[in-house]
Amino acid sequence: MVLIRFCATALVSTAICNLGQVPGPGTEPPGAICVACIRAHEEFLASDALRGRGSATPDELTAATYVAAQLRQYGIDPAGDDGGYIQRATVVRQKFTGPPHLRIKTKAEPIVWTYGKEFVVYFLSQTQFSGPIRKVDADKPETKIDSGSMVLVVGTDRAKIRKTAMSMASAGAVGVLVPATAQESARFRERGKELPTPPVRLEDQAGGSSGSTLNVLQVSAQAAKVLARLPEGTKITFGGPATAEKSYTWNAVGILHGTDSALAHAAVLLSAHLDHLGIGRPVKGDNIYNGADDDASGVTAVLEFARVLGAGPKPRRTVIFALFGSEEIGVLGSVYFREHPPLPLNEIAANLEFEMLGRADAAVKADTVWLTGWERSNLGPTLAEHGAHLVGDPHPDQNFFTRSDNYALARKGVVAQTISSYGLHGDYHQPSDDISHIDFDHMNAAIGSLLAPIQWLVNSDFTPKWNEGGRP
């Protein structure tokens, strides 16, 4: 049974709490949650006043500032920029102002192809790139390529072509060209009516949110034949008229320093993302995408852990509390944190990201949450052994392990996984993800079940490790 503590308000540090009577100093029950605190955080963060906490908007900054104030109140030290709690990162929004082109350098006149005619875009991380053509047959054993190549992937099996294309992009190809079927080619002109949109990126990143390039173009069946006849090494350039606008995204970061020098290099990071979709297309007259479940619920959970850990004896391990901006547009806040952490990454033993805890998942038992990538490490099973109502992700086909902030840290070696209870409900990324749809009984129980296991984790000698083959 979850032990529940009712607090008069989440906004005063001297909250009077009771379980039928007011406890004296030092007599507060351990592992108790504050139901009113949880509801207060949710009601503010998911309110219309925050206009959906749009990524890299002033509304996101308001959410970050609110979180910083709560961390201050809970006795968590600042770990952001200039002695404060806030980290500010510059983001760049790129936009084409006209159709991009592919230019092929030949001994005669260059060949110039137009977007929507000879090619369309699958995915872009850059508005300009070029490289020598390299041809790869997806039906043959895997081929190595030189980094910076423009790779044409051909073959008879469409699934193998797609898989090889992504493999080539991961191997360092600056661009990948995939032939379209005749039926797909016939739709190019319609697709070309809307210009491609490169992803938002951090200012100091050359590629997408991961810092790598991923540029995949689909070429018409006729264009693919032309490319196949080109000599290896022929230079191909992609580009077009484009603008770039700068803005900012914000993280809120706090730290609770541990007491055990033997665990000084084994910090625990508790995180969630601040932002949501902001103001968008109206649905049934509502244009505010409040993000009550996604992810005000995760932010609320981290704040509750900060309140409990900040009020008790200092833990043996250092604990970092990070609330990230701009997850929804490419995990930009967590990538920035990864490059500007308050401690070196090799001193962070584990990261638990909290994402969408506001509603129960019918795929698991009541008041249970699940961990992405359960089989990848020993972290989830160990927390479950210590009382967490935690099981493996029941939706492996959704690939949730790679779809949240934890992945930015995991790619650098940190044992980083996400705790959630998202049951694939229809309010995901809709204005209806609002406070009226939050199941507070579930949320209180879920957070309450994690308090004691997290308190154990931050005071234990346990070393989270990737299982063999589990590290991405």
C-alpha positions as CSV (number, residue, x, y, z in Angstrom):
1,M,0.0,0.0,0.0
2,V,1.3,3.4,-0.9
3,L,1.7,5.7,2.1
4,I,0.2,9.1,1.1
5,R,0.9,12.4,2.8
6,F,-1.3,15.4,2.2
7,C,0.4,18.8,1.9
8,A,-1.4,22.1,2.3
9,T,0.4,23.5,-0.8
10,A,3.2,22.7,-3.2
11,L,4.4,26.3,-3.2
12,V,5.6,26.8,0.4
13,S,8.6,25.1,1.9
14,T,7.0,24.8,5.3
15,A,4.0,22.8,4.1
16,I,1.9,21.4,7.0
17,C,1.3,17.7,6.3
18,N,-0.7,15.2,8.2
19,L,-1.9,11.7,8.5
20,G,-4.7,12.5,10.8
21,Q,-2.4,14.6,12.9
22,V,0.4,17.1,12.3
23,P,3.8,15.3,12.7
24,G,6.5,17.0,14.7
25,P,9.8,17.9,13.3
26,G,11.7,14.9,12.1
27,T,8.7,12.6,12.4
28,E,7.5,12.7,8.8
29,P,7.0,9.1,7.5
30,P,9.7,8.0,5.0
31,G,8.7,7.3,1.5
32,A,5.5,9.4,1.7
33,I,4.2,11.2,-1.4
34,C,2.4,14.6,-1.3
35,V,-0.8,14.2,-3.2
36,A,-1.5,17.9,-3.2
37,C,2.0,18.7,-4.5
38,I,1.5,16.2,-7.4
39,R,-1.8,17.7,-8.3
40,A,-0.6,21.3,-8.0
41,H,2.4,20.7,-10.3
42,E,0.1,19.1,-12.9
43,E,-2.5,21.8,-12.7
44,F,0.0,24.5,-13.4
45,L,2.2,22.8,-16.0
46,A,-0.8,21.5,-18.0
47,S,-2.8,24.7,-17.6
48,D,-3.9,26.8,-20.6
49,A,-1.8,29.6,-19.0
50,L,1.3,27.8,-20.3
51,R,-0.2,27.5,-23.8
52,G,1.1,23.9,-24.2
53,R,4.7,24.6,-23.3
54,G,5.8,24.8,-26.9
55,S,9.3,23.6,-27.7
56,A,11.8,26.5,-27.7
57,T,9.2,29.1,-26.8
58,P,8.8,31.6,-23.9
59,D,6.1,29.2,-22.5
60,E,8.8,26.5,-22.2
61,L,10.9,29.0,-20.3
62,T,8.0,29.7,-18.0
63,A,7.8,26.0,-17.2
64,A,11.6,25.8,-16.7
65,T,11.5,28.8,-14.4
66,Y,8.7,27.2,-12.4
67,V,10.7,23.9,-12.0
68,A,13.7,25.9,-11.0
69,A,11.7,27.6,-8.2
70,Q,10.5,24.2,-6.9
71,L,14.1,22.8,-6.9
72,R,15.2,25.8,-4.9
73,Q,12.4,25.3,-2.5
74,Y,13.2,21.6,-2.0
75,G,16.9,22.3,-1.1
76,I,18.4,21.1,-4.5
77,D,21.4,23.1,-5.5
78,P,21.5,24.9,-8.9
79,A,23.5,23.2,-11.7
80,G,22.7,25.3,-14.7
81,D,24.4,28.3,-16.3
82,D,26.0,31.1,-14.3
83,G,25.3,29.6,-10.9
84,G,21.5,29.2,-11.6
85,Y,19.2,26.4,-12.5
86,I,18.6,27.2,-16.2
87,Q,20.6,26.0,-19.1
88,R,20.0,28.0,-22.3
89,A,20.8,26.6,-25.7
90,T,20.6,28.3,-29.1
91,V,18.5,26.4,-31.6
92,V,18.4,26.9,-35.4
93,R,15.2,26.5,-37.5
94,Q,16.0,26.0,-41.2
95,K,13.5,26.7,-43.9
96,F,13.6,26.3,-47.6
97,T,12.3,29.4,-49.5
98,G,12.2,27.6,-52.8
99,P,12.5,24.1,-54.2
100,P,15.9,22.4,-53.6
101,H,17.9,20.8,-56.5
102,L,20.3,18.0,-57.2
103,R,23.3,19.0,-59.3
104,I,25.4,16.3,-60.9
105,K,28.8,17.3,-62.2
106,T,29.6,15.7,-65.6
107,K,32.3,16.3,-68.2
108,A,29.7,18.0,-70.3
109,E,27.0,20.3,-69.0
110,P,25.9,19.6,-65.4
111,I,22.7,17.8,-64.9
112,V,20.2,19.6,-62.6
113,W,17.2,17.9,-61.1
114,T,14.3,19.6,-59.3
115,Y,12.5,18.6,-56.1
116,G,9.1,17.2,-56.9
117,K,10.1,16.2,-60.4
118,E,13.2,13.9,-60.4
119,F,13.4,13.4,-56.6
120,V,11.7,13.9,-53.3
121,V,12.9,13.9,-49.7
122,Y,12.6,11.1,-47.2
123,F,14.5,12.9,-44.4
124,L,16.9,15.8,-44.2
125,S,19.3,17.0,-41.5
126,Q,21.0,19.6,-43.7
127,T,20.0,22.1,-46.4
128,Q,23.3,21.7,-48.3
129,F,25.5,18.7,-48.8
130,S,27.5,17.0,-51.5
131,G,29.8,14.0,-52.1
132,P,31.1,11.5,-54.7
133,I,28.6,8.9,-55.7
134,R,29.1,5.3,-54.5
135,K,26.8,2.5,-55.7
136,V,25.7,-0.2,-53.3
137,D,23.6,-3.3,-54.2
138,A,21.3,-4.3,-51.2
139,D,21.1,-7.9,-52.5
140,K,24.8,-8.4,-52.0
141,P,26.8,-8.8,-48.7
142,E,27.2,-5.6,-46.8
143,T,29.6,-3.1,-48.4
144,K,31.9,-0.6,-46.7
145,I,31.8,3.0,-47.9
146,D,33.9,6.0,-47.5
147,S,32.5,8.6,-45.1
148,G,31.1,11.6,-47.0
149,S,29.8,9.5,-50.0
150,M,26.5,10.0,-51.8
151,V,25.3,6.4,-51.9
152,L,22.9,5.1,-54.5
153,V,21.2,1.9,-53.0
154,V,19.8,-0.5,-55.6
155,G,18.3,-4.0,-55.4
156,T,15.3,-6.2,-55.9
157,D,14.0,-6.4,-52.3
158,R,12.4,-3.1,-51.1
159,A,12.9,-4.1,-47.4
160,K,16.6,-4.8,-48.0
161,I,16.9,-1.4,-49.8
162,R,15.5,0.5,-46.9
163,K,17.6,-1.4,-44.4
164,T,20.7,-0.8,-46.4
165,A,19.9,2.8,-46.9
166,M,19.7,3.4,-43.1
167,S,22.9,1.3,-42.7
168,M,24.8,3.5,-45.2
169,A,23.6,6.7,-43.4
170,S,24.8,5.3,-40.1
171,A,28.1,4.4,-41.7
172,G,28.8,8.0,-42.6
173,A,27.2,8.6,-46.0
174,V,26.5,12.3,-46.4
175,G,23.4,11.4,-48.4
176,V,21.5,8.3,-49.5
177,L,19.6,8.0,-52.8
178,V,16.9,5.3,-53.0
179,P,15.1,4.5,-56.3
180,A,11.3,4.9,-56.4
181,T,8.9,2.5,-58.1
182,A,6.9,3.8,-61.1
183,Q,3.9,4.2,-58.8
184,E,5.9,6.2,-56.3
185,S,7.4,8.3,-59.0
186,A,3.9,9.2,-60.3
187,R,3.3,10.9,-56.9
188,F,6.4,13.1,-56.9
189,R,4.7,16.1,-58.4
190,E,2.0,16.1,-55.7
191,R,4.6,15.6,-52.9
192,G,6.7,18.4,-54.4
193,K,3.9,21.0,-53.8
194,E,5.1,21.2,-50.2
195,L,8.7,22.1,-49.5
196,P,10.7,19.7,-47.3
197,T,11.3,20.8,-43.7
198,P,14.7,20.2,-42.1
199,P,14.6,19.4,-38.4
200,V,15.4,22.0,-35.8
201,R,19.0,21.7,-34.5
202,L,21.3,23.0,-31.9
203,E,23.5,25.8,-33.2
204,D,26.8,23.9,-32.7
205,Q,25.5,20.8,-34.4
206,A,26.3,20.1,-38.0
207,G,23.6,17.5,-38.4
208,G,20.3,16.6,-36.7
209,S,19.5,16.3,-33.1
210,S,22.0,13.5,-32.6
211,G,24.8,15.5,-34.1
212,S,25.0,13.1,-37.1
213,T,23.8,13.6,-40.6
214,L,20.8,11.7,-42.0
215,N,19.9,12.8,-45.6
216,V,17.8,10.3,-47.5
217,L,16.3,11.2,-51.0
218,Q,14.1,9.1,-53.2
219,V,14.8,9.4,-56.9
220,S,12.5,8.6,-59.7
221,A,12.9,5.3,-61.6
222,Q,14.2,7.1,-64.6
223,A,16.6,9.2,-62.5
224,A,17.9,6.1,-60.8
225,K,18.9,4.7,-64.3
226,V,20.9,7.9,-65.0
227,L,22.7,7.6,-61.7
228,A,23.5,3.9,-62.2
229,R,25.3,4.9,-65.4
230,L,27.5,7.6,-63.8
231,P,31.2,6.8,-63.1
232,E,32.0,6.1,-59.5
233,G,33.1,9.2,-57.7
234,T,30.9,11.6,-59.8
235,K,30.2,14.6,-57.5
236,I,26.5,15.2,-56.6
237,T,25.3,18.3,-54.7
238,F,22.1,18.9,-52.9
239,G,20.9,22.4,-52.0
240,G,18.4,25.1,-52.4
241,P,17.5,28.6,-51.2
242,A,17.0,28.5,-47.5
243,T,16.9,30.7,-44.4
244,A,17.9,30.0,-40.8
245,E,16.2,31.5,-37.7
246,K,17.7,31.3,-34.2
247,S,15.9,31.0,-30.9
248,Y,16.5,29.3,-27.6
249,T,15.5,26.3,-25.6
250,W,15.8,25.9,-21.9
251,N,16.6,23.1,-19.4
252,A,16.2,23.3,-15.6
253,V,19.0,21.4,-13.8
254,G,19.6,20.9,-10.1
255,I,22.0,18.7,-8.1
256,L,22.0,17.1,-4.7
257,H,25.5,16.3,-3.7
258,G,26.2,12.9,-2.3
259,T,28.1,12.1,0.9
260,D,30.1,9.0,0.0
261,S,33.4,9.7,-1.7
262,A,33.5,6.1,-2.8
263,L,30.4,6.8,-5.0
264,A,31.6,10.2,-6.2
265,H,31.8,8.8,-9.8
266,A,28.4,7.0,-9.7
267,A,25.7,9.8,-9.8
268,V,22.1,9.1,-10.6
269,L,20.2,11.3,-13.1
270,L,16.4,11.7,-12.8
271,S,14.9,13.5,-15.8
272,A,11.8,14.3,-17.8
273,H,11.0,16.8,-20.6
274,L,9.3,20.2,-20.0
275,D,8.0,20.9,-23.4
276,H,5.0,19.8,-25.5
277,L,3.4,20.9,-28.8
278,G,2.2,24.4,-27.8
279,I,-0.5,26.1,-29.9
280,G,-1.5,24.0,-32.9
281,R,-4.3,23.0,-35.3
282,P,-7.6,23.3,-33.5
283,V,-9.5,20.1,-32.7
284,K,-13.1,20.5,-31.6
285,G,-12.4,24.2,-31.0
286,D,-9.3,23.6,-28.8
287,N,-5.9,24.7,-30.1
288,I,-3.8,24.3,-26.9
289,Y,-1.9,21.0,-26.7
290,N,-1.6,21.0,-23.0
291,G,0.6,17.8,-22.6
292,A,-0.8,16.9,-19.2
293,D,0.4,13.3,-19.6
294,D,3.1,14.1,-22.2
295,D,5.1,15.1,-20.2
296,A,3.8,17.3,-17.3
297,S,3.3,14.0,-15.5
298,G,7.0,13.1,-15.8
299,V,8.1,16.5,-14.7
300,T,5.8,16.2,-11.7
301,A,7.3,12.8,-10.8
302,V,10.9,14.2,-10.9
303,L,9.8,17.2,-8.7
304,E,8.3,14.8,-6.2
305,F,11.5,12.8,-6.0
306,A,13.4,16.0,-5.6
307,R,11.1,17.0,-2.7
308,V,11.5,13.7,-0.9
309,L,15.3,13.4,-1.4
310,G,15.9,17.0,-0.6
311,A,13.9,16.7,2.7
312,G,15.7,13.6,4.0
313,P,19.3,12.8,4.9
314,K,21.6,13.5,2.0
315,P,22.1,10.4,-0.2
316,R,25.4,8.6,-0.6
317,R,25.3,9.2,-4.3
318,T,25.0,12.6,-6.0
319,V,21.6,13.0,-7.7
320,I,21.0,15.2,-10.7
321,F,17.5,16.5,-11.5
322,A,17.2,17.6,-15.1
323,L,14.1,18.8,-16.9
324,F,14.8,19.1,-20.6
325,G,13.4,21.4,-23.2
326,S,12.6,20.7,-26.9
327,E,12.2,16.9,-26.6
328,E,9.3,17.1,-29.0
329,I,11.4,18.7,-31.9
330,G,14.4,16.3,-31.6
331,V,15.5,15.8,-28.0
332,L,17.5,19.0,-28.3
333,G,17.5,19.8,-24.5
334,S,18.9,16.4,-23.5
335,V,21.5,16.6,-26.3
336,Y,22.6,20.0,-25.0
337,F,22.7,18.6,-21.4
338,R,24.8,15.7,-22.6
339,E,27.4,18.1,-24.1
340,H,27.2,20.4,-21.0
341,P,26.6,18.2,-18.0
342,P,27.2,19.3,-14.4
343,L,29.4,16.2,-14.0
344,P,31.3,14.3,-16.6
345,L,29.2,11.7,-18.3
346,N,31.4,8.8,-17.1
347,E,30.5,9.9,-13.6
348,I,26.8,9.3,-14.2
349,A,26.0,5.7,-13.4
350,A,22.3,5.7,-14.4
351,N,19.6,7.9,-16.0
352,L,15.9,7.3,-15.3
353,E,13.7,9.4,-17.6
354,F,10.0,9.7,-16.7
355,E,7.6,9.9,-19.5
356,M,3.8,9.8,-19.5
357,L,2.9,8.5,-16.0
358,G,-0.5,10.2,-15.8
359,R,-2.7,7.3,-17.1
360,A,-2.7,3.6,-16.5
361,D,-1.7,1.1,-19.2
362,A,-4.2,-1.7,-19.5
363,A,-1.4,-3.9,-20.9
364,V,0.1,-4.3,-17.4
365,K,-1.2,-4.8,-13.9
366,A,-2.9,-1.9,-12.1
367,D,-0.5,0.8,-10.6
368,T,2.4,-0.7,-12.6
369,V,4.8,1.2,-14.8
370,W,7.2,-0.2,-17.4
371,L,10.8,0.4,-18.4
372,T,11.9,0.8,-22.0
373,G,14.7,-1.5,-23.1
374,W,14.1,-3.8,-20.0
375,E,16.4,-6.6,-21.4
376,R,19.2,-4.2,-22.2
377,S,20.5,-3.7,-18.7
378,N,20.3,-4.9,-15.1
379,L,18.7,-1.6,-13.9
380,G,15.0,-2.4,-14.3
381,P,15.1,-5.9,-12.8
382,T,17.1,-4.7,-9.8
383,L,14.7,-1.8,-9.1
384,A,11.8,-4.3,-9.3
385,E,13.6,-6.6,-6.8
386,H,13.6,-3.6,-4.4
387,G,9.9,-3.0,-4.6
388,A,9.3,-0.9,-7.8
389,H,6.0,-1.8,-9.5
390,L,8.1,-2.0,-12.7
391,V,8.0,-4.5,-15.6
392,G,9.3,-4.6,-19.2
393,D,7.8,-2.5,-21.9
394,P,4.7,-4.3,-23.3
395,H,4.9,-2.4,-26.6
396,P,8.3,-3.4,-28.1
397,D,7.0,-2.7,-31.6
398,Q,6.8,1.0,-30.7
399,N,10.6,1.2,-30.1
400,F,10.0,3.6,-27.2
401,F,13.6,3.1,-26.0
402,T,14.9,5.3,-28.8
403,R,12.0,7.8,-28.7
404,S,12.8,9.8,-25.5
405,D,15.6,11.8,-23.9
406,N,17.2,8.7,-22.4
407,Y,18.5,7.7,-25.8
408,A,20.7,10.8,-26.1
409,L,22.5,9.7,-22.9
410,A,22.4,5.9,-23.7
411,R,24.3,6.5,-27.0
412,K,27.2,7.9,-25.0
413,G,27.3,4.9,-22.7
414,V,25.1,6.0,-19.7
415,V,22.7,3.3,-18.6
416,A,19.7,5.4,-19.5
417,Q,16.1,4.1,-19.8
418,T,12.6,5.5,-19.6
419,I,9.9,4.7,-17.1
420,S,6.3,5.1,-18.4
421,S,2.7,3.8,-18.3
422,Y,1.6,5.1,-21.7
423,G,-1.1,2.8,-23.0
424,L,-1.2,4.1,-26.5
425,H,-4.2,6.2,-25.7
426,G,-5.9,8.3,-28.4
427,D,-5.2,11.7,-26.7
428,Y,-1.4,11.4,-27.5
429,H,-0.3,14.7,-29.1
430,Q,-3.8,16.0,-29.1
431,P,-5.4,19.0,-27.3
432,S,-7.4,16.5,-25.3
433,D,-4.2,15.4,-23.4
434,D,-5.4,17.7,-20.6
435,I,-5.8,17.7,-16.9
436,S,-9.3,16.2,-17.1
437,H,-7.8,13.0,-18.5
438,I,-5.2,12.4,-15.8
439,D,-5.8,9.5,-13.5
440,F,-4.4,10.9,-10.2
441,D,-5.1,7.7,-8.3
442,H,-2.8,5.8,-10.7
443,M,-0.2,8.6,-10.9
444,N,0.0,8.9,-7.1
445,A,0.4,5.1,-6.7
446,A,2.9,4.9,-9.5
447,I,5.1,7.6,-8.1
448,G,4.7,6.3,-4.6
449,S,5.8,2.8,-5.6
450,L,9.1,4.3,-7.0
451,L,10.1,6.4,-4.0
452,A,11.6,3.6,-1.9
453,P,13.4,1.9,-4.8
454,I,14.9,5.2,-5.9
455,Q,15.9,6.0,-2.3
456,W,17.6,2.6,-2.2
457,L,19.3,3.3,-5.6
458,V,20.8,6.6,-4.5
459,N,22.1,5.1,-1.3
460,S,23.4,1.7,-2.6
461,D,26.7,0.3,-4.0
462,F,24.8,-1.2,-6.9
463,T,26.4,-0.6,-10.3
464,P,23.9,-0.4,-13.2
465,K,25.4,-2.2,-16.3
466,W,24.4,-2.8,-19.9
467,N,23.8,-6.4,-20.6
468,E,25.8,-8.0,-23.4
469,G,24.6,-6.4,-26.6
470,G,22.3,-4.0,-24.8
471,R,24.2,-0.8,-25.2
472,P,23.0,1.1,-28.3
